[in-house]
Amino acid sequence: MIIEKNKTDIEKNKTDIEKNKKDKEKKQLLLRLSSSLWEELASWAEDDFRSINGQIEYLLHECVKKRKKTSKKSAE
């Protein structure tokens, strides 16, 4: 049992390492925003001690996580 658990842990770690490598490979995206939206994001980013780019990435990441959770619940 312990050996099987260790094998599972090792496979999970390999998967996590591969995911981290993919996360470091950033894609560039040209994004056009209205001035008012830009100002709102800039203010929000400053409150959270992030760059505007970092804030947009954070918000998109959170939306994707929320969508995945919603998809899992609806599939059940």
mmJSON file of the N, C-alpha and C atoms, coordinates in Angstrom:
{"data_MODEL":{"atom_site":{
"group_PDB":["ATOM","ATOM","ATOM","ATOM","ATOM","ATOM","ATOM","ATOM","ATOM","ATOM","ATOM","ATOM","ATOM","ATOM","ATOM","ATOM","ATOM","ATOM","ATOM","ATOM","ATOM","ATOM","ATOM","ATOM","ATOM","ATOM","ATOM","ATOM","ATOM","ATOM","ATOM","ATOM","ATOM","ATOM","ATOM","ATOM","ATOM","ATOM","ATOM","ATOM","ATOM","ATOM","ATOM","ATOM","ATOM","ATOM","ATOM","ATOM","ATOM","ATOM","ATOM","ATOM","ATOM","ATOM","ATOM","ATOM","ATOM","ATOM","ATOM","ATOM","ATOM","ATOM","ATOM","ATOM","ATOM","ATOM","ATOM","ATOM","ATOM","ATOM","ATOM","ATOM","ATOM","ATOM","ATOM","ATOM","ATOM","ATOM","ATOM","ATOM","ATOM","ATOM","ATOM","ATOM","ATOM","ATOM","ATOM","ATOM","ATOM","ATOM","ATOM","ATOM","ATOM","ATOM","ATOM","ATOM","ATOM","ATOM","ATOM","ATOM","ATOM","ATOM","ATOM","ATOM","ATOM","ATOM","ATOM","ATOM","ATOM","ATOM","ATOM","ATOM","ATOM","ATOM","ATOM","ATOM","ATOM","ATOM","ATOM","ATOM","ATOM","ATOM","ATOM","ATOM","ATOM","ATOM","ATOM","ATOM","ATOM","ATOM","ATOM","ATOM","ATOM","ATOM","ATOM","ATOM","ATOM","ATOM","ATOM","ATOM","ATOM","ATOM","ATOM","ATOM","ATOM","ATOM","ATOM","ATOM","ATOM","ATOM","ATOM","ATOM","ATOM","ATOM","ATOM","ATOM","ATOM","ATOM","ATOM","ATOM","ATOM","ATOM","ATOM","ATOM","ATOM","ATOM","ATOM","ATOM","ATOM","ATOM","ATOM","ATOM","ATOM","ATOM","ATOM","ATOM","ATOM","ATOM","ATOM","ATOM","ATOM","ATOM","ATOM","ATOM","ATOM","ATOM","ATOM","ATOM","ATOM","ATOM","ATOM","ATOM","ATOM","ATOM","ATOM","ATOM","ATOM","ATOM","ATOM","ATOM","ATOM","ATOM","ATOM","ATOM","ATOM","ATOM","ATOM","ATOM","ATOM","ATOM","ATOM","ATOM","ATOM","ATOM","ATOM","ATOM","ATOM","ATOM","ATOM","ATOM","ATOM","ATOM","ATOM","ATOM","ATOM","ATOM","ATOM","ATOM"],
"id":[1,2,3,4,5,6,7,8,9,10,11,12,13,14,15,16,17,18,19,20,21,22,23,24,25,26,27,28,29,30,31,32,33,34,35,36,37,38,39,40,41,42,43,44,45,46,47,48,49,50,51,52,53,54,55,56,57,58,59,60,61,62,63,64,65,66,67,68,69,70,71,72,73,74,75,76,77,78,79,80,81,82,83,84,85,86,87,88,89,90,91,92,93,94,95,96,97,98,99,100,101,102,103,104,105,106,107,108,109,110,111,112,113,114,115,116,117,118,119,120,121,122,123,124,125,126,127,128,129,130,131,132,133,134,135,136,137,138,139,140,141,142,143,144,145,146,147,148,149,150,151,152,153,154,155,156,157,158,159,160,161,162,163,164,165,166,167,168,169,170,171,172,173,174,175,176,177,178,179,180,181,182,183,184,185,186,187,188,189,190,191,192,193,194,195,196,197,198,199,200,201,202,203,204,205,206,207,208,209,210,211,212,213,214,215,216,217,218,219,220,221,222,223,224,225,226,227,228],
"type_symbol":["N","C","C","N","C","C","N","C","C","N","C","C","N","C","C","N","C","C","N","C","C","N","C","C","N","C","C","N","C","C","N","C","C","N","C","C","N","C","C","N","C","C","N","C","C","N","C","C","N","C","C","N","C","C","N","C","C","N","C","C","N","C","C","N","C","C","N","C","C","N","C","C","N","C","C","N","C","C","N","C","C","N","C","C","N","C","C","N","C","C","N","C","C","N","C","C","N","C","C","N","C","C","N","C","C","N","C","C","N","C","C","N","C","C","N","C","C","N","C","C","N","C","C","N","C","C","N","C","C","N","C","C","N","C","C","N","C","C","N","C","C","N","C","C","N","C","C","N","C","C","N","C","C","N","C","C","N","C","C","N","C","C","N","C","C","N","C","C","N","C","C","N","C","C","N","C","C","N","C","C","N","C","C","N","C","C","N","C","C","N","C","C","N","C","C","N","C","C","N","C","C","N","C","C","N","C","C","N","C","C","N","C","C","N","C","C","N","C","C","N","C","C","N","C","C","N","C","C"],
"label_atom_id":["N","CA","C","N","CA","C","N","CA","C","N","CA","C","N","CA","C","N","CA","C","N","CA","C","N","CA","C","N","CA","C","N","CA","C","N","CA","C","N","CA","C","N","CA","C","N","CA","C","N","CA","C","N","CA","C","N","CA","C","N","CA","C","N","CA","C","N","CA","C","N","CA","C","N","CA","C","N","CA","C","N","CA","C","N","CA","C","N","CA","C","N","CA","C","N","CA","C","N","CA","C","N","CA","C","N","CA","C","N","CA","C","N","CA","C","N","CA","C","N","CA","C","N","CA","C","N","CA","C","N","CA","C","N","CA","C","N","CA","C","N","CA","C","N","CA","C","N","CA","C","N","CA","C","N","CA","C","N","CA","C","N","CA","C","N","CA","C","N","CA","C","N","CA","C","N","CA","C","N","CA","C","N","CA","C","N","CA","C","N","CA","C","N","CA","C","N","CA","C","N","CA","C","N","CA","C","N","CA","C","N","CA","C","N","CA","C","N","CA","C","N","CA","C","N","CA","C","N","CA","C","N","CA","C","N","CA","C","N","CA","C","N","CA","C","N","CA","C","N","CA","C","N","CA","C","N","CA","C","N","CA","C","N","CA","C"],
"label_alt_id":[null,null,null,null,null,null,null,null,null,null,null,null,null,null,null,null,null,null,null,null,null,null,null,null,null,null,null,null,null,null,null,null,null,null,null,null,null,null,null,null,null,null,null,null,null,null,null,null,null,null,null,null,null,null,null,null,null,null,null,null,null,null,null,null,null,null,null,null,null,null,null,null,null,null,null,null,null,null,null,null,null,null,null,null,null,null,null,null,null,null,null,null,null,null,null,null,null,null,null,null,null,null,null,null,null,null,null,null,null,null,null,null,null,null,null,null,null,null,null,null,null,null,null,null,null,null,null,null,null,null,null,null,null,null,null,null,null,null,null,null,null,null,null,null,null,null,null,null,null,null,null,null,null,null,null,null,null,null,null,null,null,null,null,null,null,null,null,null,null,null,null,null,null,null,null,null,null,null,null,null,null,null,null,null,null,null,null,null,null,null,null,null,null,null,null,null,null,null,null,null,null,null,null,null,null,null,null,null,null,null,null,null,null,null,null,null,null,null,null,null,null,null,null,null,null,null,null,null],
"label_comp_id":["MET","MET","MET","ILE","ILE","ILE","ILE","ILE","ILE","GLU","GLU","GLU","LYS","LYS","LYS","ASN","ASN","ASN","LYS","LYS","LYS","THR","THR","THR","ASP","ASP","ASP","ILE","ILE","ILE","GLU","GLU","GLU","LYS","LYS","LYS","ASN","ASN","ASN","LYS","LYS","LYS","THR","THR","THR","ASP","ASP","ASP","ILE","ILE","ILE","GLU","GLU","GLU","LYS","LYS","LYS","ASN","ASN","ASN","LYS","LYS","LYS","LYS","LYS","LYS","ASP","ASP","ASP","LYS","LYS","LYS","GLU","GLU","GLU","LYS","LYS","LYS","LYS","LYS","LYS","GLN","GLN","GLN","LEU","LEU","LEU","LEU","LEU","LEU","LEU","LEU","LEU","ARG","ARG","ARG","LEU","LEU","LEU","SER","SER","SER","SER","SER","SER","SER","SER","SER","LEU","LEU","LEU","TRP","TRP","TRP","GLU","GLU","GLU","GLU","GLU","GLU","LEU","LEU","LEU","ALA","ALA","ALA","SER","SER","SER","TRP","TRP","TRP","ALA","ALA","ALA","GLU","GLU","GLU","ASP","ASP","ASP","ASP","ASP","ASP","PHE","PHE","PHE","ARG","ARG","ARG","SER","SER","SER","ILE","ILE","ILE","ASN","ASN","ASN","GLY","GLY","GLY","GLN","GLN","GLN","ILE","ILE","ILE","GLU","GLU","GLU","TYR","TYR","TYR","LEU","LEU","LEU","LEU","LEU","LEU","HIS","HIS","HIS","GLU","GLU","GLU","CYS","CYS","CYS","VAL","VAL","VAL","LYS","LYS","LYS","LYS","LYS","LYS","ARG","ARG","ARG","LYS","LYS","LYS","LYS","LYS","LYS","THR","THR","THR","SER","SER","SER","LYS","LYS","LYS","LYS","LYS","LYS","SER","SER","SER","ALA","ALA","ALA","GLU","GLU","GLU"],
"label_asym_id":["A","A","A","A","A","A","A","A","A","A","A","A","A","A","A","A","A","A","A","A","A","A","A","A","A","A","A","A","A","A","A","A","A","A","A","A","A","A","A","A","A","A","A","A","A","A","A","A","A","A","A","A","A","A","A","A","A","A","A","A","A","A","A","A","A","A","A","A","A","A","A","A","A","A","A","A","A","A","A","A","A","A","A","A","A","A","A","A","A","A","A","A","A","A","A","A","A","A","A","A","A","A","A","A","A","A","A","A","A","A","A","A","A","A","A","A","A","A","A","A","A","A","A","A","A","A","A","A","A","A","A","A","A","A","A","A","A","A","A","A","A","A","A","A","A","A","A","A","A","A","A","A","A","A","A","A","A","A","A","A","A","A","A","A","A","A","A","A","A","A","A","A","A","A","A","A","A","A","A","A","A","A","A","A","A","A","A","A","A","A","A","A","A","A","A","A","A","A","A","A","A","A","A","A","A","A","A","A","A","A","A","A","A","A","A","A","A","A","A","A","A","A","A","A","A","A","A","A"],
"label_entity_id":["1","1","1","1","1","1","1","1","1","1","1","1","1","1","1","1","1","1","1","1","1","1","1","1","1","1","1","1","1","1","1","1","1","1","1","1","1","1","1","1","1","1","1","1","1","1","1","1","1","1","1","1","1","1","1","1","1","1","1","1","1","1","1","1","1","1","1","1","1","1","1","1","1","1","1","1","1","1","1","1","1","1","1","1","1","1","1","1","1","1","1","1","1","1","1","1","1","1","1","1","1","1","1","1","1","1","1","1","1","1","1","1","1","1","1","1","1","1","1","1","1","1","1","1","1","1","1","1","1","1","1","1","1","1","1","1","1","1","1","1","1","1","1","1","1","1","1","1","1","1","1","1","1","1","1","1","1","1","1","1","1","1","1","1","1","1","1","1","1","1","1","1","1","1","1","1","1","1","1","1","1","1","1","1","1","1","1","1","1","1","1","1","1","1","1","1","1","1","1","1","1","1","1","1","1","1","1","1","1","1","1","1","1","1","1","1","1","1","1","1","1","1","1","1","1","1","1","1"],
"label_seq_id":[1,1,1,2,2,2,3,3,3,4,4,4,5,5,5,6,6,6,7,7,7,8,8,8,9,9,9,10,10,10,11,11,11,12,12,12,13,13,13,14,14,14,15,15,15,16,16,16,17,17,17,18,18,18,19,19,19,20,20,20,21,21,21,22,22,22,23,23,23,24,24,24,25,25,25,26,26,26,27,27,27,28,28,28,29,29,29,30,30,30,31,31,31,32,32,32,33,33,33,34,34,34,35,35,35,36,36,36,37,37,37,38,38,38,39,39,39,40,40,40,41,41,41,42,42,42,43,43,43,44,44,44,45,45,45,46,46,46,47,47,47,48,48,48,49,49,49,50,50,50,51,51,51,52,52,52,53,53,53,54,54,54,55,55,55,56,56,56,57,57,57,58,58,58,59,59,59,60,60,60,61,61,61,62,62,62,63,63,63,64,64,64,65,65,65,66,66,66,67,67,67,68,68,68,69,69,69,70,70,70,71,71,71,72,72,72,73,73,73,74,74,74,75,75,75,76,76,76],
"pdbx_PDB_ins_code":[null,null,null,null,null,null,null,null,null,null,null,null,null,null,null,null,null,null,null,null,null,null,null,null,null,null,null,null,null,null,null,null,null,null,null,null,null,null,null,null,null,null,null,null,null,null,null,null,null,null,null,null,null,null,null,null,null,null,null,null,null,null,null,null,null,null,null,null,null,null,null,null,null,null,null,null,null,null,null,null,null,null,null,null,null,null,null,null,null,null,null,null,null,null,null,null,null,null,null,null,null,null,null,null,null,null,null,null,null,null,null,null,null,null,null,null,null,null,null,null,null,null,null,null,null,null,null,null,null,null,null,null,null,null,null,null,null,null,null,null,null,null,null,null,null,null,null,null,null,null,null,null,null,null,null,null,null,null,null,null,null,null,null,null,null,null,null,null,null,null,null,null,null,null,null,null,null,null,null,null,null,null,null,null,null,null,null,null,null,null,null,null,null,null,null,null,null,null,null,null,null,null,null,null,null,null,null,null,null,null,null,null,null,null,null,null,null,null,null,null,null,null,null,null,null,null,null,null],
"Cartn_x":[0.806,0.0,0.849,1.887,2.746,3.446,3.888,4.572,3.629,2.378,1.405,1.142,1.037,0.817,1.999,3.208,4.397,4.437,4.047,3.998,3.002,1.854,0.829,1.359,2.036,2.615,3.665,4.488,5.523,4.879,3.851,3.166,2.518,1.932,1.313,2.369,3.526,4.611,5.103,5.208,5.62,4.614,3.34,2.287,2.367,2.584,2.704,3.893,5.016,6.214,5.942,5.289,4.962,4.016,3.053,2.111,2.844,3.768,4.525,5.37,5.935,6.705,5.805,4.6,3.658,3.238,3.051,2.649,3.714,4.975,6.052,6.155,5.658,5.67,4.476,4.719,3.634,3.397,2.145,1.753,1.452,1.768,1.485,0.123,-0.555,-1.898,-2.083,-2.535,-2.863,-4.304,-4.519,-5.845,-6.18,-7.292,-7.731,-8.834,-8.677,-9.642,-10.07,-11.282,-11.72,-10.926,-10.845,-10.103,-10.7,-12.019,-12.659,-12.362,-12.389,-12.072,-10.605,-9.728,-8.31,-8.1,-8.765,-8.619,-9.132,-10.256,-10.792,-9.822,-9.286,-8.316,-7.038,-6.59,-5.372,-5.568,-6.718,-7.018,-7.09,-7.768,-7.916,-6.551,-5.744,-4.403,-3.565,-3.659,-2.901,-3.338,-4.637,-5.159,-4.612,-4.428,-3.948,-2.428,-1.735,-0.276,0.169,-0.538,-0.188,-0.021,0.647,0.663,-0.696,-1.0,-2.273,-2.275,-1.161,-1.051,-1.271,-0.631,-0.786,-2.215,-2.881,-4.279,-5.18,-4.988,-5.796,-5.558,-4.302,-3.983,-4.629,-4.554,-5.167,-6.675,-7.329,-8.78,-9.184,-8.447,-8.737,-8.544,-7.477,-7.211,-8.358,-8.828,-9.93,-11.216,-11.47,-12.659,-12.59,-11.42,-11.256,-11.472,-10.911,-11.116,-12.601,-13.275,-14.708,-15.505,-15.146,-15.835,-15.645,-14.416,-14.148,-14.977,-15.092,-15.895,-17.357,-17.864,-19.243,-19.493,-18.532,-18.673,-18.735,-17.909,-17.906,-19.236,-19.796,-21.071,-22.206,-22.224,-23.301,-23.193,-21.98,-21.779,-22.266,-22.349,-22.745,-24.212],
"Cartn_y":[-1.195,0.0,1.259,1.283,2.454,2.69,1.608,1.731,2.311,1.838,2.362,3.841,4.234,5.645,6.478,5.984,6.711,6.86,5.799,5.881,6.934,6.977,7.974,9.377,9.554,10.854,11.282,10.344,10.646,11.078,10.365,10.729,12.108,12.391,13.698,14.793,14.551,15.528,15.774,14.71,14.861,15.721,15.474,16.25,17.715,17.964,19.33,20.046,19.348,19.934,20.303,19.411,19.696,20.889,20.959,22.083,23.386,23.367,24.565,25.033,24.098,24.465,25.165,24.632,25.243,26.626,26.775,28.064,29.131,28.73,29.692,30.132,29.318,29.668,30.581,31.884,32.855,33.155,33.301,33.72,35.211,35.898,37.322,37.529,38.57,38.856,40.358,40.83,42.238,42.413,43.293,43.491,44.965,45.301,46.693,46.873,47.886,48.163,49.619,49.882,51.268,51.952,53.255,54.01,53.801,53.764,53.61,52.231,51.183,49.848,49.776,50.377,50.414,51.066,52.189,52.901,52.062,51.377,50.503,49.372,48.75,47.663,48.164,49.35,49.923,50.187,50.717,50.991,49.697,48.705,47.406,46.736,46.8,46.198,46.867,48.163,48.883,48.459,48.292,47.834,46.456,45.606,44.237,44.099,45.248,45.263,44.412,44.561,43.852,44.859,44.417,45.201,45.013,45.852,45.683,44.356,44.023,42.734,41.584,41.675,40.644,40.535,41.683,41.684,41.01,41.338,40.726,39.218,38.801,37.373,36.685,37.321,36.775,36.612,37.644,37.587,36.501,36.379,35.331,33.947,33.785,32.51,32.153,33.124,32.885,32.507,33.156,32.83,31.406,31.007,29.645,28.628,28.884,27.974,27.871,29.005,29.019,28.241,28.409,27.698,26.188,25.772,24.342,23.767,24.508,24.048,23.93,24.903,24.896,23.738,23.471,22.371,21.025,20.86,19.603,19.389,20.466,20.352,20.017,20.608,20.352,18.956,18.409,17.061,15.973,16.325,15.32,15.111],
"Cartn_z":[0.0,0.0,0.0,0.831,0.916,-0.414,-1.054,-2.338,-3.389,-3.407,-4.368,-4.123,-2.858,-2.527,-2.982,-2.759,-3.191,-4.709,-5.432,-6.888,-7.327,-6.667,-6.985,-6.717,-5.594,-5.248,-6.269,-6.7,-7.69,-9.005,-9.447,-10.688,-10.574,-9.413,-9.192,-9.248,-8.639,-8.672,-10.091,-10.891,-12.293,-13.046,-12.804,-13.455,-13.036,-11.746,-11.244,-11.868,-12.013,-12.615,-14.071,-14.811,-16.206,-16.312,-15.409,-15.415,-15.121,-14.165,-13.832,-15.007,-15.766,-16.949,-17.96,-18.163,-19.095,-18.625,-17.306,-16.754,-16.966,-16.985,-17.177,-18.63,-19.547,-20.962,-21.22,-21.232,-21.379,-22.856,-23.19,-24.527,-24.492,-25.55,-25.631,-26.258,-25.798,-26.273,-26.353,-27.486,-27.631,-27.171,-26.221,-25.647,-25.668,-26.261,-26.304,-25.275,-24.424,-23.368,-23.439,-22.989,-22.891,-21.784,-21.847,-20.831,-19.447,-19.375,-18.062,-17.462,-18.282,-17.782,-17.358,-18.152,-17.811,-16.446,-16.222,-14.955,-13.782,-13.98,-12.927,-12.614,-13.649,-13.45,-12.788,-13.188,-12.607,-11.12,-10.77,-9.365,-8.554,-9.109,-8.453,-8.287,-9.349,-9.301,-8.215,-8.123,-7.095,-5.697,-5.499,-4.2,-3.832,-4.847,-4.624,-4.774,-4.944,-5.109,-6.292,-7.408,-8.643,-9.776,-10.826,-12.058,-12.728,-13.691,-14.405,-15.141,-15.767,-16.449,-15.472,-14.312,-13.284,-12.796,-12.679,-12.233,-13.266,-14.522,-15.587,-15.612,-15.51,-15.498,-14.291,-13.129,-11.914,-12.101,-12.612,-12.799,-13.792,-14.874,-15.852,-15.237,-14.459,-13.793,-12.839,-12.075,-11.142,-11.886,-12.997,-13.796,-14.34,-14.792,-15.315,-14.2,-13.004,-11.866,-11.522,-11.504,-11.171,-12.216,-13.471,-14.553,-14.426,-14.083,-13.905,-12.775,-11.672,-10.539,-10.947,-11.665,-12.122,-13.077,-13.96,-14.917,-14.198,-13.17,-12.408,-11.701,-11.121,-10.405,-11.363,-12.536,-13.486,-14.095,-14.138,-14.689,-13.722,-12.451,-11.443,-11.373],
"occupancy":[1.0,1.0,1.0,1.0,1.0,1.0,1.0,1.0,1.0,1.0,1.0,1.0,1.0,1.0,1.0,1.0,1.0,1.0,1.0,1.0,1.0,1.0,1.0,1.0,1.0,1.0,1.0,1.0,1.0,1.0,1.0,1.0,1.0,1.0,1.0,1.0,1.0,1.0,1.0,1.0,1.0,1.0,1.0,1.0,1.0,1.0,1.0,1.0,1.0,1.0,1.0,1.0,1.0,1.0,1.0,1.0,1.0,1.0,1.0,1.0,1.0,1.0,1.0,1.0,1.0,1.0,1.0,1.0,1.0,1.0,1.0,1.0,1.0,1.0,1.0,1.0,1.0,1.0,1.0,1.0,1.0,1.0,1.0,1.0,1.0,1.0,1.0,1.0,1.0,1.0,1.0,1.0,1.0,1.0,1.0,1.0,1.0,1.0,1.0,1.0,1.0,1.0,1.0,1.0,1.0,1.0,1.0,1.0,1.0,1.0,1.0,1.0,1.0,1.0,1.0,1.0,1.0,1.0,1.0,1.0,1.0,1.0,1.0,1.0,1.0,1.0,1.0,1.0,1.0,1.0,1.0,1.0,1.0,1.0,1.0,1.0,1.0,1.0,1.0,1.0,1.0,1.0,1.0,1.0,1.0,1.0,1.0,1.0,1.0,1.0,1.0,1.0,1.0,1.0,1.0,1.0,1.0,1.0,1.0,1.0,1.0,1.0,1.0,1.0,1.0,1.0,1.0,1.0,1.0,1.0,1.0,1.0,1.0,1.0,1.0,1.0,1.0,1.0,1.0,1.0,1.0,1.0,1.0,1.0,1.0,1.0,1.0,1.0,1.0,1.0,1.0,1.0,1.0,1.0,1.0,1.0,1.0,1.0,1.0,1.0,1.0,1.0,1.0,1.0,1.0,1.0,1.0,1.0,1.0,1.0,1.0,1.0,1.0,1.0,1.0,1.0,1.0,1.0,1.0,1.0,1.0,1.0,1.0,1.0,1.0,1.0,1.0,1.0],
"B_iso_or_equiv":[0.0,0.0,0.0,0.0,0.0,0.0,0.0,0.0,0.0,0.0,0.0,0.0,0.0,0.0,0.0,0.0,0.0,0.0,0.0,0.0,0.0,0.0,0.0,0.0,0.0,0.0,0.0,0.0,0.0,0.0,0.0,0.0,0.0,0.0,0.0,0.0,0.0,0.0,0.0,0.0,0.0,0.0,0.0,0.0,0.0,0.0,0.0,0.0,0.0,0.0,0.0,0.0,0.0,0.0,0.0,0.0,0.0,0.0,0.0,0.0,0.0,0.0,0.0,0.0,0.0,0.0,0.0,0.0,0.0,0.0,0.0,0.0,0.0,0.0,0.0,0.0,0.0,0.0,0.0,0.0,0.0,0.0,0.0,0.0,0.0,0.0,0.0,0.0,0.0,0.0,0.0,0.0,0.0,0.0,0.0,0.0,0.0,0.0,0.0,0.0,0.0,0.0,0.0,0.0,0.0,0.0,0.0,0.0,0.0,0.0,0.0,0.0,0.0,0.0,0.0,0.0,0.0,0.0,0.0,0.0,0.0,0.0,0.0,0.0,0.0,0.0,0.0,0.0,0.0,0.0,0.0,0.0,0.0,0.0,0.0,0.0,0.0,0.0,0.0,0.0,0.0,0.0,0.0,0.0,0.0,0.0,0.0,0.0,0.0,0.0,0.0,0.0,0.0,0.0,0.0,0.0,0.0,0.0,0.0,0.0,0.0,0.0,0.0,0.0,0.0,0.0,0.0,0.0,0.0,0.0,0.0,0.0,0.0,0.0,0.0,0.0,0.0,0.0,0.0,0.0,0.0,0.0,0.0,0.0,0.0,0.0,0.0,0.0,0.0,0.0,0.0,0.0,0.0,0.0,0.0,0.0,0.0,0.0,0.0,0.0,0.0,0.0,0.0,0.0,0.0,0.0,0.0,0.0,0.0,0.0,0.0,0.0,0.0,0.0,0.0,0.0,0.0,0.0,0.0,0.0,0.0,0.0,0.0,0.0,0.0,0.0,0.0,0.0],
"pdbx_formal_charge":[null,null,null,null,null,null,null,null,null,null,null,null,null,null,null,null,null,null,null,null,null,null,null,null,null,null,null,null,null,null,null,null,null,null,null,null,null,null,null,null,null,null,null,null,null,null,null,null,null,null,null,null,null,null,null,null,null,null,null,null,null,null,null,null,null,null,null,null,null,null,null,null,null,null,null,null,null,null,null,null,null,null,null,null,null,null,null,null,null,null,null,null,null,null,null,null,null,null,null,null,null,null,null,null,null,null,null,null,null,null,null,null,null,null,null,null,null,null,null,null,null,null,null,null,null,null,null,null,null,null,null,null,null,null,null,null,null,null,null,null,null,null,null,null,null,null,null,null,null,null,null,null,null,null,null,null,null,null,null,null,null,null,null,null,null,null,null,null,null,null,null,null,null,null,null,null,null,null,null,null,null,null,null,null,null,null,null,null,null,null,null,null,null,null,null,null,null,null,null,null,null,null,null,null,null,null,null,null,null,null,null,null,null,null,null,null,null,null,null,null,null,null,null,null,null,null,null,null],
"auth_seq_id":[1,1,1,2,2,2,3,3,3,4,4,4,5,5,5,6,6,6,7,7,7,8,8,8,9,9,9,10,10,10,11,11,11,12,12,12,13,13,13,14,14,14,15,15,15,16,16,16,17,17,17,18,18,18,19,19,19,20,20,20,21,21,21,22,22,22,23,23,23,24,24,24,25,25,25,26,26,26,27,27,27,28,28,28,29,29,29,30,30,30,31,31,31,32,32,32,33,33,33,34,34,34,35,35,35,36,36,36,37,37,37,38,38,38,39,39,39,40,40,40,41,41,41,42,42,42,43,43,43,44,44,44,45,45,45,46,46,46,47,47,47,48,48,48,49,49,49,50,50,50,51,51,51,52,52,52,53,53,53,54,54,54,55,55,55,56,56,56,57,57,57,58,58,58,59,59,59,60,60,60,61,61,61,62,62,62,63,63,63,64,64,64,65,65,65,66,66,66,67,67,67,68,68,68,69,69,69,70,70,70,71,71,71,72,72,72,73,73,73,74,74,74,75,75,75,76,76,76],
"auth_comp_id":["MET","MET","MET","ILE","ILE","ILE","ILE","ILE","ILE","GLU","GLU","GLU","LYS","LYS","LYS","ASN","ASN","ASN","LYS","LYS","LYS","THR","THR","THR","ASP","ASP","ASP","ILE","ILE","ILE","GLU","GLU","GLU","LYS","LYS","LYS","ASN","ASN","ASN","LYS","LYS","LYS","THR","THR","THR","ASP","ASP","ASP","ILE","ILE","ILE","GLU","GLU","GLU","LYS","LYS","LYS","ASN","ASN","ASN","LYS","LYS","LYS","LYS","LYS","LYS","ASP","ASP","ASP","LYS","LYS","LYS","GLU","GLU","GLU","LYS","LYS","LYS","LYS","LYS","LYS","GLN","GLN","GLN","LEU","LEU","LEU","LEU","LEU","LEU","LEU","LEU","LEU","ARG","ARG","ARG","LEU","LEU","LEU","SER","SER","SER","SER","SER","SER","SER","SER","SER","LEU","LEU","LEU","TRP","TRP","TRP","GLU","GLU","GLU","GLU","GLU","GLU","LEU","LEU","LEU","ALA","ALA","ALA","SER","SER","SER","TRP","TRP","TRP","ALA","ALA","ALA","GLU","GLU","GLU","ASP","ASP","ASP","ASP","ASP","ASP","PHE","PHE","PHE","ARG","ARG","ARG","SER","SER","SER","ILE","ILE","ILE","ASN","ASN","ASN","GLY","GLY","GLY","GLN","GLN","GLN","ILE","ILE","ILE","GLU","GLU","GLU","TYR","TYR","TYR","LEU","LEU","LEU","LEU","LEU","LEU","HIS","HIS","HIS","GLU","GLU","GLU","CYS","CYS","CYS","VAL","VAL","VAL","LYS","LYS","LYS","LYS","LYS","LYS","ARG","ARG","ARG","LYS","LYS","LYS","LYS","LYS","LYS","THR","THR","THR","SER","SER","SER","LYS","LYS","LYS","LYS","LYS","LYS","SER","SER","SER","ALA","ALA","ALA","GLU","GLU","GLU"],
"auth_asym_id":["A","A","A","A","A","A","A","A","A","A","A","A","A","A","A","A","A","A","A","A","A","A","A","A","A","A","A","A","A","A","A","A","A","A","A","A","A","A","A","A","A","A","A","A","A","A","A","A","A","A","A","A","A","A","A","A","A","A","A","A","A","A","A","A","A","A","A","A","A","A","A","A","A","A","A","A","A","A","A","A","A","A","A","A","A","A","A","A","A","A","A","A","A","A","A","A","A","A","A","A","A","A","A","A","A","A","A","A","A","A","A","A","A","A","A","A","A","A","A","A","A","A","A","A","A","A","A","A","A","A","A","A","A","A","A","A","A","A","A","A","A","A","A","A","A","A","A","A","A","A","A","A","A","A","A","A","A","A","A","A","A","A","A","A","A","A","A","A","A","A","A","A","A","A","A","A","A","A","A","A","A","A","A","A","A","A","A","A","A","A","A","A","A","A","A","A","A","A","A","A","A","A","A","A","A","A","A","A","A","A","A","A","A","A","A","A","A","A","A","A","A","A","A","A","A","A","A","A"],
"auth_atom_id":["N","CA","C","N","CA","C","N","CA","C","N","CA","C","N","CA","C","N","CA","C","N","CA","C","N","CA","C","N","CA","C","N","CA","C","N","CA","C","N","CA","C","N","CA","C","N","CA","C","N","CA","C","N","CA","C","N","CA","C","N","CA","C","N","CA","C","N","CA","C","N","CA","C","N","CA","C","N","CA","C","N","CA","C","N","CA","C","N","CA","C","N","CA","C","N","CA","C","N","CA","C","N","CA","C","N","CA","C","N","CA","C","N","CA","C","N","CA","C","N","CA","C","N","CA","C","N","CA","C","N","CA","C","N","CA","C","N","CA","C","N","CA","C","N","CA","C","N","CA","C","N","CA","C","N","CA","C","N","CA","C","N","CA","C","N","CA","C","N","CA","C","N","CA","C","N","CA","C","N","CA","C","N","CA","C","N","CA","C","N","CA","C","N","CA","C","N","CA","C","N","CA","C","N","CA","C","N","CA","C","N","CA","C","N","CA","C","N","CA","C","N","CA","C","N","CA","C","N","CA","C","N","CA","C","N","CA","C","N","CA","C","N","CA","C","N","CA","C","N","CA","C","N","CA","C","N","CA","C","N","CA","C","N","CA","C"],
"pdbx_PDB_model_num":[1,1,1,1,1,1,1,1,1,1,1,1,1,1,1,1,1,1,1,1,1,1,1,1,1,1,1,1,1,1,1,1,1,1,1,1,1,1,1,1,1,1,1,1,1,1,1,1,1,1,1,1,1,1,1,1,1,1,1,1,1,1,1,1,1,1,1,1,1,1,1,1,1,1,1,1,1,1,1,1,1,1,1,1,1,1,1,1,1,1,1,1,1,1,1,1,1,1,1,1,1,1,1,1,1,1,1,1,1,1,1,1,1,1,1,1,1,1,1,1,1,1,1,1,1,1,1,1,1,1,1,1,1,1,1,1,1,1,1,1,1,1,1,1,1,1,1,1,1,1,1,1,1,1,1,1,1,1,1,1,1,1,1,1,1,1,1,1,1,1,1,1,1,1,1,1,1,1,1,1,1,1,1,1,1,1,1,1,1,1,1,1,1,1,1,1,1,1,1,1,1,1,1,1,1,1,1,1,1,1,1,1,1,1,1,1,1,1,1,1,1,1,1,1,1,1,1,1]
}}}
